[in-house]
């Protein structure tokens, strides 16, 4: 029997380091309601720690149900992570039209003047195609994320902006795996619970 020169459970890491605009892709057996098969967009990574938002965990709530002065918004509220779950944050593709927003990728921005955004939504200038709301966020203390990456809990990668902003989130973990190719494609075939075989 020939020994394989690779381990599908420990694929070659990308050379990418955590940084704003990059994503963390959970390895297939990472468990938990927040991070199981999750993709986390990093919006801040520095000496003080890391902040990001889980992109593919939707809720059955809508922002206009929990924010009184948003008149109508078709997009659902997503679960950004386990930290401060009673707070709301947002990503958008409105650029500098939302004062105070921070550019994360070529077209995706984080935060900004929430009152200004609400006015844009109510006037029809912004919609669920251009704004994605999150309850809570994902956070790591300095050095904590690097430790989890070293343990192969996460792969650092990039994601197309249209996938970052999509509302159809059920399959983006699988899409990201296929786009990375090679061994990562096989991750999509693993059972969610490793005890199932």
GIWO-V468507 format. One record per residue. N is the residue number from 1. RES is the residue in three letters. OMEGA is omega as a letter, one per 30 degrees, with the letter a starting at -180 (none if undefined). Layout:
n: [N;N]
res: [RES;RES]
omega: [OMEGA;OMEGA]
//
This chain:
n: [1;2;3;4;5;6;7;8;9;10;11;12;13;14;15;16;17;18;19;20;21;22;23;24;25;26;27;28;29;30;31;32;33;34;35;36;37;38;39;40;41;42;43;44;45;46;47;48;49;50;51;52;53;54;55;56;57;58;59;60;61;62;63;64;65;66;67;68;69;70;71;72;73;74;75;76;77;78;79;80;81;82;83;84;85;86;87;88;89;90;91;92;93;94;95;96;97;98;99;100;101;102;103;104;105;106;107;108;109;110;111;112;113;114;115;116;117;118;119;120;121;122;123;124;125;126;127;128;129;130;131;132;133;134;135;136;137;138;139;140;141;142;143;144;145;146;147;148;149;150;151;152;153;154;155;156;157;158;159;160;161;162;163;164;165;166;167;168;169;170;171;172;173;174;175;176;177;178;179;180;181;182;183;184;185;186;187;188;189;190;191;192;193;194;195;196;197]
res: [UNK;UNK;UNK;UNK;UNK;UNK;UNK;UNK;UNK;UNK;UNK;UNK;UNK;UNK;UNK;UNK;UNK;UNK;UNK;UNK;UNK;UNK;UNK;UNK;UNK;UNK;UNK;UNK;UNK;UNK;UNK;UNK;UNK;UNK;UNK;UNK;UNK;UNK;UNK;UNK;UNK;UNK;UNK;UNK;UNK;UNK;UNK;UNK;UNK;UNK;UNK;UNK;UNK;UNK;UNK;UNK;UNK;UNK;UNK;UNK;UNK;UNK;UNK;UNK;UNK;UNK;UNK;UNK;UNK;UNK;UNK;UNK;UNK;UNK;UNK;UNK;UNK;UNK;UNK;UNK;UNK;UNK;UNK;UNK;UNK;UNK;UNK;UNK;UNK;UNK;UNK;UNK;UNK;UNK;UNK;UNK;UNK;UNK;UNK;UNK;UNK;UNK;UNK;UNK;UNK;UNK;UNK;UNK;UNK;UNK;UNK;UNK;UNK;UNK;UNK;UNK;UNK;UNK;UNK;UNK;UNK;UNK;UNK;UNK;UNK;UNK;UNK;UNK;UNK;UNK;UNK;UNK;UNK;UNK;UNK;UNK;UNK;UNK;UNK;UNK;UNK;UNK;UNK;UNK;UNK;UNK;UNK;UNK;UNK;UNK;UNK;UNK;UNK;UNK;UNK;UNK;UNK;UNK;UNK;UNK;UNK;UNK;UNK;UNK;UNK;UNK;UNK;UNK;UNK;UNK;UNK;UNK;UNK;UNK;UNK;UNK;UNK;UNK;UNK;UNK;UNK;UNK;UNK;UNK;UNK;UNK;UNK;UNK;UNK;UNK;UNK;UNK;UNK;UNK;UNK;UNK;UNK]
omega: [a;l;l;a;l;a;a;l;l;a;l;l;l;l;a;l;l;l;l;a;l;a;l;l;a;l;a;a;l;a;l;a;a;a;l;a;a;l;a;l;l;l;l;l;a;a;a;l;a;l;l;a;l;a;a;l;a;l;l;l;l;a;a;l;a;l;a;a;l;a;a;l;a;a;a;l;a;l;a;a;a;a;l;a;l;l;l;l;a;l;a;l;a;l;a;l;l;a;l;a;a;l;a;l;a;a;a;l;a;l;a;a;a;l;l;l;l;l;l;l;a;l;l;l;l;a;l;l;a;a;l;a;a;l;a;l;l;a;l;l;l;l;a;a;l;l;l;l;l;l;l;l;a;l;l;a;l;a;l;a;l;l;l;a;a;l;a;a;a;a;a;l;l;l;l;l;a;a;l;l;l;a;a;l;a;l;a;l;a;l;l;l;a;l;l;l;none]
//
